Structures are given as structure tokens and as C-alpha cells.
Amino acid sequence: MSDNVVELNPPLRTLMGPGPSDIHPRVLEALAKPTVGHLDPYYLQVMDDMQGLLRKLFRTKNEMTMAISATGSAGMETCVVNLIEPGDSMLVCINGVFGMRMADVAERAGADVTRVEKPWGEVFSPDDLKSALGSVKPKVVGIVMAETSTGASQSIAAISDLVHDAGSMLLVDAVTSLGGMPVEVDDWNIDAIYSGTQKCLSCPPGLSPVSLSPRAVETVLARKTKVQSWYLDTSMLASYWGTDRVYHHTAPINMTYGLYEALRLIFEEGLDSCFARHQTNHAALREGLAALGIEYAVSAEHRLPMLNAVRVPAGVDDAAIRRALLERFGIEIGGGLGAFAGKVWRIGLMGHTSCQNNVLILLSALEQLLGEAGIPFDPGSSVAAANGIFANG
């Protein structure tokens, strides 16, 4: 290593990809607050208050609601390894990358996994699961509410009714949806749910909000085998997050500060206002992109407001446009994954990123780059179309 170690100087970006999202200055400020011990009375009070905010955001009374000290993928693994014992049957709904990941995690935990698959960009109806539920009789059914790889929004309530009628538990991935659209854990009878901090919560990646229903907790306590992961064993984590405060691990104190402040920001705005903001900015972006001839990869009724998966126009170099957006305008958008690789752009309007300014700047930049690429459109049309949405509020 060179003796001349350079100072950190990351570039300023506008993060409009699939995550992370832009971080509010108040969250960055919270991260810099003085560190205290992980059993300090002050920190324990912050944990309590943050738990209360997470319950409000998840819309649940679940006692077992907490932030796992790792990213959203660890939240997925937490839910799976606590509910699944070797040989248990699990049904996983796959219509994108993160359904595939859930199935992989379940197999690693020893589950006998049955996959129910739909084409990328489509979503599941109860009819899609009836046959497998009847034949497999799974202990757990896993489904992704907001598939980040496709921009598809999955309805949960009717699926939940079917799953519970079959005697199974429902596990939901809410990594991209939490904080940007309604998530109703109790009303939808969700048994286990996980999310991440870096999407609509606009906090740096590093924590994973998780909530387990009383039935899920009973299942964990009734296990015949130890949870595969010591670190993610909720029966031990509960003693740290609960009233006993039994030491389990050294929690990321300053990340907890950041998430606490991110949640405070959401509730200062108000949940309904927060969800409406995401919808309005999505609608403005949609109209602006339509003026450029850019189409969505998902049908209108299933589009996520915070993750816009759109088809790369014919004759356009996918990577070249994304690179130019980053290098010339400081804007990050995401490329496609898996079946969508090279075919789709993923444009995030998550949390603090979801604002009128970002929509208009991105559309203006796209007009310049697509014009240089020889794509025909009426100059200024995308910005005008977006402003038509903003003008009508």
C-alpha cells in the first residue's frame, strides 16, 4: 500500500437507482452523534423508541419487532432460518431475483423448497398458488411484495387469506415497499416480514427491520433444533431487544441513530403524505418517460411507485446512457438483472430521492442524451408532461 493514503472524497450523486437512495441531511447528522455503549441507558431508550416507530410503520402490535444488525438480505435470512428447520416444506413465489434469493436461502436452511414461478414483471394471484398449497402443504410461504428487479407490486391480502386457510405461515419481503407504500402487517395477517434501511427509509444500508407475529414466535420457541445461525437467532435477540436486555452482540449504535431519525422524518411528514408523494412523483416520471417513447416493463395496475422498471428504447446503448448519466450529470440509475439484463432501466424514486426536482432533472438529462443518440421526440416534451402532473398536484 502506498504511504500516501488519500483522504476520502466521495462524489456527490443523485441516487435514482434501485438502492441505496439519497440520505436526508438530518440522518447523516444523526450518524455523527456521540457513540455510547450498546447497554447504555440512553441507547436502550433509543432502541425502545425506534421499536415503537417500526411498529407504527409496519402497522403492527407485534412485540417481536426490531432491527437486525445487518442489511436487508440478513433480514430475509433471519425470518427463514428461524421459521424453518431441516426437512420443513417451504413454498416460494418467484417472479424476479429476490424470490430466487429467498428460495436459495431456504434451501441452505435445509428446507424442502417448492418453487411457483411467473414470468418476470408479472405478479401472483391466489389461483396461482392453490394447487401447490394443496399438494405440498408447506410450513411457510414466501413472497416478495415489491420485486426490485422488475418494478412489480404484489398484492398481499388475498394471498395471505389463502395461505392461512391452508394452515401455512406467510413470509413477506418488504425491502423496497416499506416507507413508500402501505404495509399492513396485522391487517394482512403476515407472520414474518423484513425490510432494509437503504430504500424508502433513506438511511444508509446496515440495518434490517423485522417483525414476527405471535404465531411465528411460538414456532421459533417450539423448534426441535437450534436455529442454524447463532447471530440471527431471534430467541436470543429477543432477550436483548426485550425487557431483559441480555447482551447478545455489540449493536451498530450510530446506525440505530440514523434509522431512528429516518423514521422520525417519515412520521413528521405523515404516512399518507409520504405515500402520496411517492405516487405523485411516480406519475410525473411516467408521463415524462411516455413523452420520450419509453415504456414500462410492468402493466399499469402492478407498477411500484418507488421503483420504475422501463424498457431501454430500441437502438439505445443501455450501459452508455447510464454511464453518461453518472459521469455528466451525477445521476445513478440501475440496469436490468437476470432476464431483464440489458433490456431495462430501473429508476428509483425512493424516500428522500422521491421529489419533484429529481424527476425533472432526470428527464432533462435523458432528453439531452437520447437526442444525442438520435432518438426522435419533441424537445422539452418530457419535462412539460411531468410538470402537467405536478401542476395538478
C-alpha positions as CSV (number, residue, x, y, z in Angstrom):
1,M,0.0,0.0,0.0
2,S,1.2,3.5,-0.8
3,D,2.5,5.7,2.0
4,N,0.4,8.5,0.6
5,V,-3.1,7.4,1.7
6,V,-5.6,9.8,0.1
7,E,-8.4,11.4,2.0
8,L,-11.9,10.1,1.4
9,N,-13.7,12.4,-1.1
10,P,-16.7,10.6,-2.5
11,P,-18.5,12.3,-5.4
12,L,-21.9,13.9,-4.9
13,R,-24.5,11.7,-6.7
14,T,-28.2,11.8,-7.1
15,L,-29.1,8.2,-6.3
16,M,-32.0,7.2,-8.6
17,G,-31.3,3.5,-8.9
18,P,-32.7,0.5,-7.0
19,G,-30.9,1.5,-3.8
20,P,-29.4,3.0,-1.9
21,S,-31.4,6.2,-2.0
22,D,-30.3,9.7,-1.2
23,I,-29.9,10.3,2.5
24,H,-31.6,13.2,4.3
25,P,-29.0,15.6,5.9
26,R,-30.7,15.0,9.3
27,V,-30.0,11.3,9.0
28,L,-26.3,12.0,8.1
29,E,-26.1,14.3,11.1
30,A,-27.6,11.6,13.4
31,L,-25.0,9.2,12.3
32,A,-22.3,11.6,13.6
33,K,-23.8,11.9,17.1
34,P,-21.6,10.7,20.0
35,T,-21.3,6.9,20.3
36,V,-22.4,5.4,23.6
37,G,-22.3,1.8,24.8
38,H,-24.8,-0.8,23.5
39,L,-26.2,-1.2,27.0
40,D,-26.0,2.5,27.9
41,P,-29.4,3.6,29.3
42,Y,-29.6,6.3,26.6
43,Y,-29.1,3.8,23.8
44,L,-31.6,1.4,25.3
45,Q,-34.2,4.2,25.3
46,V,-33.4,4.9,21.7
47,M,-33.9,1.2,20.9
48,D,-37.3,1.3,22.7
49,D,-38.4,4.4,20.8
50,M,-37.2,3.0,17.5
51,Q,-39.2,-0.2,18.1
52,G,-42.3,1.9,18.6
53,L,-41.7,3.7,15.3
54,L,-41.1,0.5,13.5
55,R,-44.4,-1.0,14.8
56,K,-46.2,2.1,13.6
57,L,-44.6,1.8,10.1
58,F,-45.3,-1.9,9.8
59,R,-48.8,-1.3,11.2
60,T,-48.4,-4.0,13.8
61,K,-48.6,-4.7,17.5
62,N,-46.0,-7.5,17.3
63,E,-43.8,-7.5,20.3
64,M,-41.0,-9.2,18.2
65,T,-40.3,-6.1,16.0
66,M,-36.7,-5.0,15.8
67,A,-33.8,-4.0,13.6
68,I,-31.4,-6.8,12.7
69,S,-27.8,-5.6,12.8
70,A,-27.1,-6.2,9.1
71,T,-28.6,-5.4,5.7
72,G,-31.9,-6.5,4.2
73,S,-30.6,-9.8,3.0
74,A,-29.9,-10.7,6.6
75,G,-33.5,-9.8,7.4
76,M,-34.5,-12.4,4.8
77,E,-32.2,-14.9,6.3
78,T,-33.4,-14.1,9.9
79,C,-37.0,-14.9,9.0
80,V,-36.2,-18.1,7.1
81,V,-33.7,-19.7,9.5
82,N,-35.9,-19.0,12.5
83,L,-39.1,-20.5,11.0
84,I,-37.5,-23.3,9.0
85,E,-36.0,-26.5,10.4
86,P,-34.2,-29.1,8.3
87,G,-36.8,-31.0,6.3
88,D,-39.6,-28.4,6.6
89,S,-41.6,-27.7,3.5
90,M,-41.5,-24.1,2.1
91,L,-43.2,-22.7,-1.0
92,V,-41.5,-19.7,-2.6
93,C,-43.1,-17.4,-5.2
94,I,-40.5,-16.4,-7.8
95,N,-41.0,-13.7,-10.4
96,G,-37.6,-12.0,-10.1
97,V,-34.2,-12.0,-8.5
98,F,-35.4,-11.7,-4.9
99,G,-37.8,-14.6,-5.0
100,M,-34.9,-16.7,-6.3
101,R,-32.7,-15.5,-3.4
102,M,-35.4,-16.4,-0.9
103,A,-35.6,-19.9,-2.3
104,D,-31.8,-20.2,-2.1
105,V,-31.7,-19.1,1.5
106,A,-34.4,-21.6,2.4
107,E,-32.6,-24.5,0.7
108,R,-29.4,-23.6,2.6
109,A,-31.5,-23.7,5.8
110,G,-32.5,-27.3,5.0
111,A,-36.0,-26.6,3.6
112,D,-37.7,-28.8,1.1
113,V,-38.4,-25.9,-1.3
114,T,-41.2,-25.8,-3.9
115,R,-41.0,-23.0,-6.4
116,V,-44.0,-21.4,-8.0
117,E,-42.9,-19.2,-10.9
118,K,-44.3,-16.4,-13.0
119,P,-42.6,-14.5,-15.9
120,W,-40.6,-11.5,-14.8
121,G,-42.8,-8.5,-14.4
122,E,-45.9,-10.4,-13.6
123,V,-47.4,-11.0,-10.2
124,F,-49.2,-13.8,-8.4
125,S,-52.9,-14.3,-7.8
126,P,-54.4,-16.8,-5.3
127,D,-55.2,-19.2,-8.1
128,D,-51.5,-19.4,-9.0
129,L,-50.8,-21.0,-5.5
130,K,-53.9,-23.1,-4.9
131,S,-52.6,-26.3,-6.5
132,A,-49.1,-26.2,-4.8
133,L,-50.6,-25.3,-1.4
134,G,-52.9,-28.3,-1.6
135,S,-50.2,-30.8,-2.7
136,V,-47.2,-29.5,-0.7
137,K,-48.9,-28.3,2.5
138,P,-45.9,-26.0,3.2
139,K,-45.0,-24.8,6.7
140,V,-44.1,-21.4,5.2
141,V,-45.0,-19.5,2.0
142,G,-42.6,-16.8,1.0
143,I,-43.4,-13.9,-1.4
144,V,-41.9,-10.6,-2.4
145,M,-44.2,-7.6,-2.1
146,A,-42.1,-5.2,-4.2
147,E,-39.8,-7.0,-6.6
148,T,-36.9,-4.7,-7.0
149,S,-35.6,-6.5,-10.1
150,T,-38.8,-5.9,-12.1
151,G,-40.7,-3.0,-10.5
152,A,-43.7,-5.2,-9.9
153,S,-46.1,-4.6,-6.9
154,Q,-47.6,-7.7,-5.4
155,S,-50.9,-7.6,-3.6
156,I,-50.7,-9.5,-0.3
157,A,-54.1,-9.6,1.4
158,A,-55.8,-12.2,-0.8
159,I,-52.7,-14.3,-0.9
160,S,-52.5,-14.2,2.9
161,D,-56.1,-15.5,3.3
162,L,-55.3,-18.4,1.0
163,V,-52.0,-19.2,2.8
164,H,-53.6,-19.2,6.2
165,D,-56.6,-21.2,5.1
166,A,-54.1,-23.9,4.1
167,G,-52.6,-23.8,7.6
168,S,-49.3,-22.2,6.5
169,M,-47.4,-19.2,7.6
170,L,-46.8,-16.2,5.4
171,L,-43.3,-14.6,5.0
172,V,-43.1,-11.3,3.1
173,D,-40.2,-9.4,1.6
174,A,-40.9,-5.6,2.1
175,V,-37.4,-4.4,1.5
176,T,-38.4,-1.9,-1.2
177,S,-42.0,-1.3,-0.2
178,L,-41.7,-0.3,3.5
179,G,-41.9,3.5,3.8
180,G,-43.1,4.1,0.2
181,M,-46.5,2.4,0.2
182,P,-48.8,0.9,2.7
183,V,-47.6,-2.2,4.5
184,E,-50.3,-3.6,6.8
185,V,-48.7,-6.5,8.8
186,D,-51.6,-7.1,11.2
187,D,-54.5,-6.4,8.8
188,W,-52.9,-8.7,6.2
189,N,-52.1,-11.4,8.9
190,I,-48.4,-11.5,7.9
191,D,-46.4,-13.9,10.1
192,A,-42.9,-12.7,9.3
193,I,-41.7,-9.7,7.4
194,Y,-38.4,-8.0,6.7
195,S,-37.1,-4.8,5.1
196,G,-34.0,-2.7,4.7
197,T,-32.9,0.8,5.6
198,Q,-31.5,1.9,2.2
199,K,-34.6,2.1,0.1
200,C,-37.7,4.2,1.1
201,L,-36.4,4.8,4.6
202,S,-33.4,6.7,3.1
203,C,-30.9,5.6,5.7
204,P,-27.6,4.0,4.8
205,P,-27.6,0.2,4.3
206,G,-26.8,-1.6,7.5
207,L,-30.0,-2.5,9.4
208,S,-32.9,-4.7,8.6
209,P,-36.3,-4.0,10.2
210,V,-38.0,-7.3,11.0
211,S,-41.4,-8.2,12.6
212,L,-42.6,-11.7,13.7
213,S,-46.2,-12.5,14.7
214,P,-47.1,-14.3,17.9
215,R,-47.6,-17.4,15.9
216,A,-44.1,-17.1,14.3
217,V,-42.6,-16.5,17.8
218,E,-44.4,-19.7,19.1
219,T,-42.9,-21.6,16.2
220,V,-39.4,-20.4,17.0
221,L,-39.8,-21.3,20.7
222,A,-41.2,-24.8,19.8
223,R,-38.2,-25.7,17.5
224,K,-36.7,-29.2,17.9
225,T,-33.3,-28.0,16.6
226,K,-31.2,-24.9,17.2
227,V,-31.6,-22.0,14.8
228,Q,-28.9,-22.5,12.1
229,S,-27.4,-19.0,12.7
230,W,-26.3,-18.1,16.2
231,Y,-26.2,-14.4,15.2
232,L,-29.7,-14.3,13.8
233,D,-31.4,-16.5,16.4
234,T,-34.5,-14.4,17.4
235,S,-34.9,-16.3,20.7
236,M,-31.7,-14.8,21.8
237,L,-32.1,-11.4,20.1
238,A,-35.5,-11.1,21.9
239,S,-33.7,-11.0,25.2
240,Y,-31.6,-8.1,24.0
241,W,-34.5,-6.1,22.4
242,G,-36.9,-7.0,25.2
243,T,-37.0,-6.0,28.9
244,D,-34.2,-8.3,30.0
245,R,-31.5,-6.5,27.9
246,V,-29.3,-9.6,27.9
247,Y,-26.1,-8.9,25.9
248,H,-26.1,-10.7,22.6
249,H,-23.8,-8.6,20.3
250,T,-22.5,-5.1,20.0
251,A,-25.2,-3.3,18.1
252,P,-24.3,-0.7,15.5
253,I,-25.2,2.3,17.7
254,N,-24.8,5.1,15.2
255,M,-26.7,3.2,12.5
256,T,-29.5,2.9,15.1
257,Y,-29.4,6.7,15.5
258,G,-29.7,7.0,11.7
259,L,-32.7,4.8,11.4
260,Y,-34.4,6.5,14.3
261,E,-34.0,9.8,12.7
262,A,-35.2,8.4,9.3
263,L,-38.3,7.1,10.9
264,R,-38.9,10.4,12.7
265,L,-38.8,12.2,9.3
266,I,-41.4,9.8,7.9
267,F,-43.8,10.4,10.7
268,E,-43.2,14.2,10.7
269,E,-44.4,14.1,7.1
270,G,-47.2,11.7,7.9
271,L,-47.6,8.2,6.3
272,D,-50.4,9.2,4.0
273,S,-48.5,12.3,2.7
274,C,-45.4,10.1,2.3
275,F,-47.2,7.6,0.2
276,A,-48.9,10.3,-1.8
277,R,-45.6,11.9,-2.6
278,H,-44.2,8.7,-3.9
279,Q,-47.3,8.2,-6.1
280,T,-47.2,11.8,-7.5
281,N,-43.6,11.6,-8.4
282,H,-44.0,8.2,-10.0
283,A,-46.9,9.6,-12.1
284,A,-44.9,12.6,-13.2
285,L,-42.0,10.4,-14.2
286,R,-44.3,8.0,-16.0
287,E,-45.8,10.8,-18.1
288,G,-42.4,12.3,-18.8
289,L,-41.0,9.0,-20.0
290,A,-44.1,8.4,-22.1
291,A,-43.3,11.6,-24.0
292,L,-39.9,10.2,-24.8
293,G,-41.5,6.9,-26.1
294,I,-40.1,4.9,-23.1
295,E,-42.4,2.1,-22.0
296,Y,-42.7,0.3,-18.6
297,A,-41.8,-3.3,-18.2
298,V,-44.8,-3.9,-15.9
299,S,-48.5,-3.5,-16.6
300,A,-50.1,-0.3,-15.2
301,E,-52.0,-2.0,-12.4
302,H,-48.9,-3.7,-11.0
303,R,-46.3,-0.9,-11.1
304,L,-44.4,0.2,-8.0
305,P,-44.4,3.9,-7.2
306,M,-40.8,3.8,-5.9
307,L,-39.1,1.6,-8.5
308,N,-39.8,2.2,-12.1
309,A,-38.6,-0.6,-14.5
310,V,-38.7,0.8,-18.0
311,R,-37.6,-0.7,-21.3
312,V,-34.4,0.6,-22.9
313,P,-35.5,2.2,-26.2
314,A,-34.6,0.3,-29.4
315,G,-31.2,1.4,-30.8
316,V,-30.0,2.8,-27.5
317,D,-26.9,1.6,-25.7
318,D,-28.1,0.7,-22.2
319,A,-24.8,1.0,-20.5
320,A,-23.6,4.1,-22.4
321,I,-26.7,6.1,-21.3
322,R,-26.3,5.0,-17.7
323,R,-22.6,5.8,-17.8
324,A,-23.3,9.3,-19.3
325,L,-26.0,10.0,-16.7
326,L,-23.5,9.2,-14.0
327,E,-20.4,10.9,-15.4
328,R,-22.0,14.0,-16.9
329,F,-25.0,14.6,-14.6
330,G,-24.1,12.8,-11.4
331,I,-27.3,10.7,-11.6
332,E,-27.3,7.0,-10.9
333,I,-30.0,4.7,-12.3
334,G,-29.9,0.9,-12.4
335,G,-29.6,-1.6,-15.2
336,G,-31.6,-4.8,-15.5
337,L,-30.8,-8.0,-13.7
338,G,-31.3,-11.6,-14.9
339,A,-34.0,-11.9,-17.6
340,F,-34.0,-8.1,-17.8
341,A,-30.3,-7.6,-18.1
342,G,-29.5,-5.1,-20.9
343,K,-33.2,-4.6,-21.6
344,V,-34.4,-2.5,-18.7
345,W,-33.5,0.6,-16.7
346,R,-34.5,0.6,-13.1
347,I,-35.3,4.2,-11.9
348,G,-35.7,4.6,-8.2
349,L,-37.9,7.3,-6.6
350,M,-37.4,6.1,-3.0
351,G,-37.7,8.1,0.2
352,H,-35.7,11.3,0.1
353,T,-34.9,10.7,-3.6
354,S,-38.6,10.9,-4.4
355,C,-39.0,14.6,-5.2
356,Q,-40.1,16.9,-8.0
357,N,-36.6,18.2,-8.5
358,N,-35.1,14.8,-9.2
359,V,-37.8,13.8,-11.6
360,L,-37.3,17.0,-13.7
361,I,-33.5,16.8,-13.7
362,L,-33.5,13.2,-14.8
363,L,-36.0,13.8,-17.6
364,S,-34.0,16.8,-18.8
365,A,-30.8,14.8,-18.8
366,L,-32.4,11.9,-20.6
367,E,-33.7,14.3,-23.3
368,Q,-30.2,15.6,-23.9
369,L,-28.6,12.1,-24.1
370,L,-31.4,10.5,-26.2
371,G,-31.3,13.4,-28.5
372,E,-27.6,12.9,-29.0
373,A,-28.3,9.2,-29.7
374,G,-30.7,10.2,-32.5
375,I,-33.9,9.2,-30.7
376,P,-36.8,11.3,-32.1
377,F,-39.1,13.2,-29.6
378,D,-40.4,16.7,-29.2
379,P,-37.7,18.7,-27.2
380,G,-39.0,19.7,-23.8
381,S,-42.0,17.4,-24.0
382,S,-41.0,15.1,-21.1
383,V,-40.5,18.0,-18.7
384,A,-43.7,19.6,-19.8
385,A,-45.6,16.3,-19.3
386,A,-44.2,15.8,-15.8
387,N,-45.0,19.4,-14.9
388,G,-48.6,18.8,-16.0
389,I,-48.8,16.2,-13.2
390,F,-47.1,18.5,-10.7
391,A,-49.4,21.4,-11.6
392,N,-52.4,19.3,-10.8
393,G,-50.9,18.2,-7.5
